[in-house]
Amino acid sequence: MKRVLFVFGSMMLMAACASTAQKRPTAVARQDRAHPDTSLICEMERPTGSNIQVRVCREPEAIQAQREAAQNAVREMERPGPKKM
């Protein structure tokens, strides 16, 4: 009896792992359909702490602003600080 339950449980676990998640339209995808003149650039990114990629869509202006903010942050970190005596 234990063997039958173990086999049945294993089969259920394998079936659950083999199933695929259904795709649901995201807010960005819905927005893209609502405003077809808006140009979006979509990329697959891995969030911090995860190995699962997520589709992220941004406008070119937002990408440029994020790039400039990152460059400014690096410049601030590279700036020499006051010397301690």
A tleap script that builds the chain and sets N, CA, C and O, in Angstrom:
source leaprc.protein.ff14SB
mol = sequence {
  NMET LYS ARG VAL LEU PHE VAL PHE GLY SER
  MET MET LEU MET ALA ALA CYS ALA SER THR
  ALA GLN LYS ARG PRO THR ALA VAL ALA ARG
  GLN ASP ARG ALA HIE PRO ASP THR SER LEU
  ILE CYS GLU MET GLU ARG PRO THR GLY SER
  ASN ILE GLN VAL ARG VAL CYS ARG GLU PRO
  GLU ALA ILE GLN ALA GLN ARG GLU ALA ALA
  GLN ASN ALA VAL ARG GLU MET GLU ARG PRO
  GLY PRO LYS LYS CMET
}
set mol.1.N position { 0.820 -1.192 0.000 }
set mol.1.CA position { 0.000 0.000 0.000 }
set mol.1.C position { 0.867 1.261 0.000 }
set mol.1.O position { 0.574 2.220 -0.715 }
set mol.2.N position { 1.928 1.257 0.798 }
set mol.2.CA position { 2.817 2.417 0.846 }
set mol.2.C position { 3.478 2.624 -0.507 }
set mol.2.O position { 3.682 3.758 -0.941 }
set mol.3.N position { 3.809 1.532 -1.165 }
set mol.3.CA position { 4.466 1.622 -2.464 }
set mol.3.C position { 3.516 2.247 -3.491 }
set mol.3.O position { 3.938 3.066 -4.308 }
set mol.4.N position { 2.249 1.866 -3.451 }
set mol.4.CA position { 1.261 2.417 -4.382 }
set mol.4.C position { 1.099 3.912 -4.145 }
set mol.4.O position { 1.051 4.689 -5.099 }
set mol.5.N position { 1.013 4.320 -2.890 }
set mol.5.CA position { 0.894 5.745 -2.580 }
set mol.5.C position { 2.140 6.515 -3.005 }
set mol.5.O position { 2.042 7.640 -3.495 }
set mol.6.N position { 3.306 5.911 -2.819 }
set mol.6.CA position { 4.552 6.567 -3.216 }
set mol.6.C position { 4.605 6.746 -4.729 }
set mol.6.O position { 4.971 7.816 -5.215 }
set mol.7.N position { 4.240 5.700 -5.479 }
set mol.7.CA position { 4.249 5.780 -6.939 }
set mol.7.C position { 3.223 6.814 -7.413 }
set mol.7.O position { 3.514 7.629 -8.289 }
set mol.8.N position { 2.022 6.773 -6.827 }
set mol.8.CA position { 0.989 7.730 -7.209 }
set mol.8.C position { 1.435 9.161 -6.903 }
set mol.8.O position { 1.251 10.054 -7.730 }
set mol.9.N position { 2.015 9.384 -5.735 }
set mol.9.CA position { 2.502 10.717 -5.372 }
set mol.9.C position { 3.607 11.183 -6.292 }
set mol.9.O position { 3.655 12.355 -6.666 }
set mol.10.N position { 4.501 10.272 -6.662 }
set mol.10.CA position { 5.590 10.627 -7.579 }
set mol.10.C position { 5.051 11.009 -8.945 }
set mol.10.O position { 5.521 11.963 -9.564 }
set mol.11.N position { 4.052 10.252 -9.415 }
set mol.11.CA position { 3.462 10.557 -10.717 }
set mol.11.C position { 2.768 11.921 -10.698 }
set mol.11.O position { 2.852 12.677 -11.666 }
set mol.12.N position { 2.090 12.229 -9.607 }
set mol.12.CA position { 1.417 13.521 -9.495 }
set mol.12.C position { 2.439 14.661 -9.469 }
set mol.12.O position { 2.223 15.709 -10.077 }
set mol.13.N position { 3.534 14.453 -8.772 }
set mol.13.CA position { 4.583 15.468 -8.701 }
set mol.13.C position { 5.194 15.708 -10.070 }
set mol.13.O position { 5.411 16.856 -10.456 }
set mol.14.N position { 5.475 14.644 -10.809 }
set mol.14.CA position { 6.046 14.801 -12.149 }
set mol.14.C position { 5.057 15.484 -13.091 }
set mol.14.O position { 5.451 16.305 -13.919 }
set mol.15.N position { 3.788 15.150 -12.967 }
set mol.15.CA position { 2.781 15.782 -13.822 }
set mol.15.C position { 2.674 17.277 -13.510 }
set mol.15.O position { 2.507 18.092 -14.416 }
set mol.16.N position { 2.769 17.627 -12.248 }
set mol.16.CA position { 2.687 19.040 -11.864 }
set mol.16.C position { 3.891 19.809 -12.384 }
set mol.16.O position { 3.754 20.957 -12.808 }
set mol.17.N position { 5.053 19.201 -12.358 }
set mol.17.CA position { 6.259 19.872 -12.837 }
set mol.17.C position { 6.267 20.007 -14.359 }
set mol.17.O position { 6.879 20.932 -14.894 }
set mol.18.N position { 5.604 19.109 -15.045 }
set mol.18.CA position { 5.601 19.123 -16.506 }
set mol.18.C position { 4.592 20.103 -17.072 }
set mol.18.O position { 4.686 20.463 -18.246 }
set mol.19.N position { 3.637 20.544 -16.280 }
set mol.19.CA position { 2.621 21.455 -16.802 }
set mol.19.C position { 3.223 22.830 -17.018 }
set mol.19.O position { 4.201 23.204 -16.371 }
set mol.20.N position { 2.628 23.574 -17.934 }
set mol.20.CA position { 3.113 24.915 -18.220 }
set mol.20.C position { 2.111 25.921 -17.696 }
set mol.20.O position { 0.908 25.662 -17.660 }
set mol.21.N position { 2.612 27.056 -17.296 }
set mol.21.CA position { 1.753 28.122 -16.795 }
set mol.21.C position { 1.109 28.838 -17.976 }
set mol.21.O position { 1.738 29.017 -19.019 }
set mol.22.N position { -0.121 29.240 -17.812 }
set mol.22.CA position { -0.803 29.979 -18.860 }
set mol.22.C position { -0.348 31.428 -18.813 }
set mol.22.O position { -0.196 32.019 -17.744 }
set mol.23.N position { -0.137 31.978 -19.984 }
set mol.23.CA position { 0.288 33.375 -20.047 }
set mol.23.C position { -0.918 34.276 -19.896 }
set mol.23.O position { -1.954 34.075 -20.529 }
set mol.24.N position { -0.760 35.272 -19.043 }
set mol.24.CA position { -1.788 36.289 -18.866 }
set mol.24.C position { -1.234 37.600 -19.392 }
set mol.24.O position { -0.058 37.897 -19.180 }
set mol.25.N position { -2.045 38.383 -20.066 }
set mol.25.CA position { -1.533 39.669 -20.552 }
set mol.25.C position { -1.167 40.579 -19.387 }
set mol.25.O position { -1.931 40.737 -18.434 }
set mol.26.N position { -0.006 41.161 -19.482 }
set mol.26.CA position { 0.450 42.065 -18.433 }
set mol.26.C position { -0.109 43.458 -18.668 }
set mol.26.O position { -0.677 43.741 -19.723 }
set mol.27.N position { 0.054 44.310 -17.692 }
set mol.27.CA position { -0.423 45.688 -17.811 }
set mol.27.C position { 0.280 46.394 -18.962 }
set mol.27.O position { -0.329 47.199 -19.666 }
set mol.28.N position { 1.569 46.092 -19.153 }
set mol.28.CA position { 2.319 46.732 -20.229 }
set mol.28.C position { 1.783 46.271 -21.576 }
set mol.28.O position { 1.642 47.072 -22.499 }
set mol.29.N position { 1.482 44.979 -21.690 }
set mol.29.CA position { 0.951 44.469 -22.954 }
set mol.29.C position { -0.407 45.092 -23.252 }
set mol.29.O position { -0.699 45.438 -24.397 }
set mol.30.N position { -1.234 45.233 -22.224 }
set mol.30.CA position { -2.535 45.863 -22.419 }
set mol.30.C position { -2.365 47.324 -22.812 }
set mol.30.O position { -3.098 47.829 -23.662 }
set mol.31.N position { -1.410 47.999 -22.203 }
set mol.31.CA position { -1.156 49.398 -22.529 }
set mol.31.C position { -0.653 49.508 -23.967 }
set mol.31.O position { -1.008 50.443 -24.685 }
set mol.32.N position { 0.178 48.547 -24.386 }
set mol.32.CA position { 0.730 48.566 -25.733 }
set mol.32.C position { -0.390 48.443 -26.763 }
set mol.32.O position { -0.340 49.099 -27.804 }
set mol.33.N position { -1.391 47.621 -26.496 }
set mol.33.CA position { -2.505 47.481 -27.412 }
set mol.33.C position { -3.401 48.720 -27.386 }
set mol.33.O position { -4.010 49.073 -28.396 }
set mol.34.N position { -3.477 49.372 -26.236 }
set mol.34.CA position { -4.333 50.544 -26.120 }
set mol.34.C position { -3.740 51.750 -26.859 }
set mol.34.O position { -4.479 52.573 -27.398 }
set mol.35.N position { -2.418 51.852 -26.883 }
set mol.35.CA position { -1.727 52.971 -27.529 }
set mol.35.C position { -0.724 52.413 -28.539 }
set mol.35.O position { 0.450 52.258 -28.203 }
set mol.36.N position { -1.149 52.112 -29.752 }
set mol.36.CA position { -0.239 51.495 -30.715 }
set mol.36.C position { 0.885 52.420 -31.177 }
set mol.36.O position { 1.884 51.936 -31.709 }
set mol.37.N position { 0.754 53.742 -30.991 }
set mol.37.CA position { 1.811 54.655 -31.422 }
set mol.37.C position { 2.964 54.721 -30.428 }
set mol.37.O position { 3.999 55.309 -30.744 }
set mol.38.N position { 2.822 54.137 -29.233 }
set mol.38.CA position { 3.879 54.140 -28.229 }
set mol.38.C position { 4.892 53.055 -28.579 }
set mol.38.O position { 4.531 51.894 -28.772 }
set mol.39.N position { 6.153 53.441 -28.659 }
set mol.39.CA position { 7.190 52.455 -28.955 }
set mol.39.C position { 7.760 51.936 -27.638 }
set mol.39.O position { 8.199 52.712 -26.790 }
set mol.40.N position { 7.747 50.634 -27.481 }
set mol.40.CA position { 8.290 49.990 -26.293 }
set mol.40.C position { 9.403 49.048 -26.707 }
set mol.40.O position { 9.344 48.426 -27.768 }
set mol.41.N position { 10.409 48.950 -25.869 }
set mol.41.CA position { 11.488 47.994 -26.070 }
set mol.41.C position { 11.366 46.959 -24.968 }
set mol.41.O position { 11.443 47.288 -23.784 }
set mol.42.N position { 11.174 45.702 -25.362 }
set mol.42.CA position { 10.988 44.622 -24.396 }
set mol.42.C position { 12.242 43.758 -24.345 }
set mol.42.O position { 12.826 43.421 -25.375 }
set mol.43.N position { 12.642 43.409 -23.134 }
set mol.43.CA position { 13.812 42.561 -22.910 }
set mol.43.C position { 13.476 41.533 -21.845 }
set mol.43.O position { 12.584 41.744 -21.022 }
set mol.44.N position { 14.186 40.433 -21.865 }
set mol.44.CA position { 14.055 39.418 -20.830 }
set mol.44.C position { 15.127 39.702 -19.783 }
set mol.44.O position { 16.312 39.763 -20.108 }
set mol.45.N position { 14.714 39.876 -18.528 }
set mol.45.CA position { 15.641 40.184 -17.435 }
set mol.45.C position { 15.435 39.197 -16.305 }
set mol.45.O position { 14.338 38.675 -16.107 }
set mol.46.N position { 16.509 38.946 -15.563 }
set mol.46.CA position { 16.431 38.114 -14.367 }
set mol.46.C position { 16.412 39.032 -13.152 }
set mol.46.O position { 17.385 39.746 -12.912 }
set mol.47.N position { 15.325 39.032 -12.378 }
set mol.47.CA position { 15.297 39.853 -11.164 }
set mol.47.C position { 16.355 39.388 -10.170 }
set mol.47.O position { 16.760 38.225 -10.187 }
set mol.48.N position { 16.793 40.278 -9.320 }
set mol.48.CA position { 17.791 39.947 -8.317 }
set mol.48.C position { 17.286 38.820 -7.426 }
set mol.48.O position { 16.176 38.880 -6.898 }
set mol.49.N position { 18.110 37.799 -7.267 }
set mol.49.CA position { 17.759 36.669 -6.409 }
set mol.49.C position { 16.941 35.608 -7.105 }
set mol.49.O position { 16.489 34.665 -6.457 }
set mol.50.N position { 16.736 35.731 -8.408 }
set mol.50.CA position { 15.935 34.753 -9.131 }
set mol.50.C position { 16.665 34.349 -10.403 }
set mol.50.O position { 17.433 35.131 -10.964 }
set mol.51.N position { 16.422 33.132 -10.850 }
set mol.51.CA position { 17.004 32.671 -12.094 }
set mol.51.C position { 15.936 32.595 -13.179 }
set mol.51.O position { 16.206 32.130 -14.286 }
set mol.52.N position { 14.735 33.046 -12.869 }
set mol.52.CA position { 13.631 32.991 -13.809 }
set mol.52.C position { 13.535 34.335 -14.520 }
set mol.52.O position { 13.419 35.380 -13.880 }
set mol.53.N position { 13.583 34.298 -15.835 }
set mol.53.CA position { 13.532 35.530 -16.602 }
set mol.53.C position { 12.112 36.076 -16.658 }
set mol.53.O position { 11.130 35.334 -16.681 }
set mol.54.N position { 12.047 37.407 -16.680 }
set mol.54.CA position { 10.770 38.118 -16.738 }
set mol.54.C position { 10.845 39.098 -17.901 }
set mol.54.O position { 11.871 39.749 -18.099 }
set mol.55.N position { 9.778 39.204 -18.660 }
set mol.55.CA position { 9.743 40.153 -19.765 }
set mol.55.C position { 9.443 41.541 -19.212 }
set mol.55.O position { 8.446 41.752 -18.521 }
set mol.56.N position { 10.330 42.485 -19.534 }
set mol.56.CA position { 10.176 43.865 -19.066 }
set mol.56.C position { 10.158 44.770 -20.291 }
set mol.56.O position { 11.068 44.724 -21.120 }
set mol.57.N position { 9.127 45.587 -20.401 }
set mol.57.CA position { 8.990 46.514 -21.527 }
set mol.57.C position { 9.076 47.945 -21.009 }
set mol.57.O position { 8.422 48.313 -20.033 }
set mol.58.N position { 9.903 48.747 -21.691 }
set mol.58.CA position { 10.076 50.149 -21.296 }
set mol.58.C position { 10.108 51.027 -22.539 }
set mol.58.O position { 10.388 50.569 -23.647 }
set mol.59.N position { 9.816 52.290 -22.320 }
set mol.59.CA position { 9.946 53.266 -23.389 }
set mol.59.C position { 11.410 53.656 -23.514 }
set mol.59.O position { 12.144 53.609 -22.527 }
set mol.60.N position { 11.847 54.040 -24.710 }
set mol.60.CA position { 13.260 54.414 -24.892 }
set mol.60.C position { 13.706 55.530 -23.946 }
set mol.60.O position { 14.847 55.532 -23.487 }
set mol.61.N position { 12.816 56.473 -23.656 }
set mol.61.CA position { 13.179 57.572 -22.755 }
set mol.61.C position { 13.449 57.043 -21.341 }
set mol.61.O position { 14.367 57.514 -20.669 }
set mol.62.N position { 12.661 56.076 -20.894 }
set mol.62.CA position { 12.860 55.496 -19.568 }
set mol.62.C position { 14.161 54.708 -19.510 }
set mol.62.O position { 14.847 54.719 -18.488 }
set mol.63.N position { 14.504 54.030 -20.592 }
set mol.63.CA position { 15.770 53.284 -20.637 }
set mol.63.C position { 16.943 54.248 -20.541 }
set mol.63.O position { 17.897 54.000 -19.804 }
set mol.64.N position { 16.872 55.359 -21.292 }
set mol.64.CA position { 17.950 56.351 -21.268 }
set mol.64.C position { 18.073 56.992 -19.885 }
set mol.64.O position { 19.187 57.198 -19.402 }
set mol.65.N position { 16.955 57.307 -19.248 }
set mol.65.CA position { 16.987 57.911 -17.913 }
set mol.65.C position { 17.588 56.945 -16.901 }
set mol.65.O position { 18.363 57.355 -16.036 }
set mol.66.N position { 17.237 55.673 -17.001 }
set mol.66.CA position { 17.795 54.678 -16.081 }
set mol.66.C position { 19.298 54.518 -16.308 }
set mol.66.O position { 20.060 54.386 -15.350 }
set mol.67.N position { 19.721 54.528 -17.562 }
set mol.67.CA position { 21.151 54.412 -17.882 }
set mol.67.C position { 21.932 55.599 -17.312 }
set mol.67.O position { 23.002 55.419 -16.730 }
set mol.68.N position { 21.396 56.810 -17.480 }
set mol.68.CA position { 22.075 58.001 -16.947 }
set mol.68.C position { 22.127 57.982 -15.424 }
set mol.68.O position { 23.138 58.374 -14.841 }
set mol.69.N position { 21.059 57.535 -14.772 }
set mol.69.CA position { 21.057 57.450 -13.309 }
set mol.69.C position { 22.097 56.451 -12.817 }
set mol.69.O position { 22.766 56.692 -11.811 }
set mol.70.N position { 22.233 55.344 -13.515 }
set mol.70.CA position { 23.232 54.340 -13.129 }
set mol.70.C position { 24.646 54.891 -13.310 }
set mol.70.O position { 25.512 54.674 -12.462 }
set mol.71.N position { 24.880 55.605 -14.419 }
set mol.71.CA position { 26.203 56.191 -14.642 }
set mol.71.C position { 26.529 57.244 -13.593 }
set mol.71.O position { 27.666 57.314 -13.126 }
set mol.72.N position { 25.563 58.056 -13.217 }
set mol.72.CA position { 25.789 59.056 -12.172 }
set mol.72.C position { 26.085 58.397 -10.829 }
set mol.72.O position { 26.925 58.887 -10.074 }
set mol.73.N position { 25.417 57.307 -10.526 }
set mol.73.CA position { 25.667 56.595 -9.269 }
set mol.73.C position { 27.087 56.039 -9.239 }
set mol.73.O position { 27.750 56.083 -8.203 }
set mol.74.N position { 27.554 55.516 -10.371 }
set mol.74.CA position { 28.924 54.986 -10.431 }
set mol.74.C position { 29.929 56.126 -10.274 }
set mol.74.O position { 30.938 55.976 -9.584 }
set mol.75.N position { 29.658 57.252 -10.907 }
set mol.75.CA position { 30.565 58.407 -10.771 }
set mol.75.C position { 30.655 58.876 -9.316 }
set mol.75.O position { 31.737 59.214 -8.837 }
set mol.76.N position { 29.521 58.897 -8.619 }
set mol.76.CA position { 29.513 59.294 -7.209 }
set mol.76.C position { 30.318 58.325 -6.354 }
set mol.76.O position { 30.998 58.748 -5.418 }
set mol.77.N position { 30.253 57.040 -6.657 }
set mol.77.CA position { 31.012 56.052 -5.881 }
set mol.77.C position { 32.503 56.147 -6.160 }
set mol.77.O position { 33.319 55.863 -5.282 }
set mol.78.N position { 32.868 56.548 -7.388 }
set mol.78.CA position { 34.285 56.644 -7.745 }
set mol.78.C position { 34.921 57.934 -7.239 }
set mol.78.O position { 36.147 58.028 -7.169 }
set mol.79.N position { 34.118 58.919 -6.890 }
set mol.79.CA position { 34.625 60.203 -6.428 }
set mol.79.C position { 35.388 60.008 -5.119 }
set mol.79.O position { 34.883 59.374 -4.192 }
set mol.80.N position { 36.600 60.549 -5.043 }
set mol.80.CA position { 37.355 60.384 -3.802 }
set mol.80.C position { 36.705 61.159 -2.657 }
set mol.80.O position { 36.256 62.293 -2.819 }
set mol.81.N position { 36.671 60.512 -1.508 }
set mol.81.CA position { 36.067 61.132 -0.341 }
set mol.81.C position { 37.089 61.888 0.479 }
set mol.81.O position { 38.269 61.913 0.129 }
set mol.82.N position { 36.653 62.506 1.567 }
set mol.82.CA position { 37.585 63.229 2.428 }
set mol.82.C position { 38.542 62.249 3.099 }
set mol.82.O position { 38.171 61.121 3.422 }
set mol.83.N position { 39.782 62.700 3.302 }
set mol.83.CA position { 40.776 61.845 3.923 }
set mol.83.C position { 40.642 61.926 5.432 }
set mol.83.O position { 40.464 63.003 6.000 }
set mol.84.N position { 40.731 60.775 6.066 }
set mol.84.CA position { 40.637 60.725 7.528 }
set mol.84.C position { 42.045 60.800 8.107 }
set mol.84.O position { 42.975 60.186 7.585 }
set mol.85.N position { 42.189 61.556 9.183 }
set mol.85.CA position { 43.493 61.656 9.832 }
set mol.85.C position { 43.461 61.138 11.219 }
set mol.85.O position { 44.482 61.150 11.907 }
savepdb mol mol.pdb
quit
